[in-house]
Amino acid sequence: MTTQLSRGDLAPDFTLPTDQGSFALADHRGKHVIVYFYPAAGTPGCTMQACDFRDNLASLQAAGYVVVGVSPDKPAALAKFRANEHLTFPLASDPERTVLGAYGAFGEKSLYGKTVTGVLRSTVVIDPEGKVELAQYNVKAAGHVAKLRKDLGLA
């Protein structure tokens, strides 16, 4: 089980491939960054969550937030997902689950009554100095962005 992050922790730096190049957290220092972790591109819950971020992206960007999604999917699968759902923010590929582990977003979870190891649907908000502003684990796909906006004082 990986250790989950808390407010004030230094956010682990990362650079991951995307379907359009790469995403480096360091390139966004000085901005608020929302990193959300999801199990698999194209699945119902992950699609709902990604579309929710897509539909709220303009207002999040207007408030100074950058959004990036991270999953174990390969860049080709992310490209298809972005195209199918008209997603306008980067999706990063972490097939080795290195970043997922560093952020505490990979571990044991309950799935249909069974304990399995996998991606924990999670969101970590990083402040302009690179510290964790908010960390939410085992979030629900439905309504997550509205709750996140409220928790960030943007609602």
Stockholm file with secondary structure:
# STOCKHOLM 1.0

chainA/1-155         MTTQLSRGDLAPDFTLPTDQGSFALADHRGKHVIVYFYPAAGTPGCTMQACDFRDNLASLQAAGYVVVGVSPDKPAALAKFRANEHLTFPLASDPERTVLGAYGAFGEKSLYGKTVTGVLRSTVVIDPEGKVELAQYNVKAAGHVAKLRKDLGLA
#=GR chainA/1-155 SS CCCCCCTTSBCCCCEEEETTEEEEGGGGTTSEEEEEECSCTTSHHHHHHHHHHHHHHHHHHHTTEEEEEEESCCHHHHHHHHHHHTCCSCEEECTTCHHHHHTTCEEEEEETTEEEEEECCEEEEECTTSBEEEEEESCCSTTHHHHHHHHTTCC
#=GC SS_cons         CCCCCCTTSBCCCCEEEETTEEEEGGGGTTSEEEEEECSCTTSHHHHHHHHHHHHHHHHHHHTTEEEEEEESCCHHHHHHHHHHHTCCSCEEECTTCHHHHHTTCEEEEEETTEEEEEECCEEEEECTTSBEEEEEESCCSTTHHHHHHHHTTCC
//
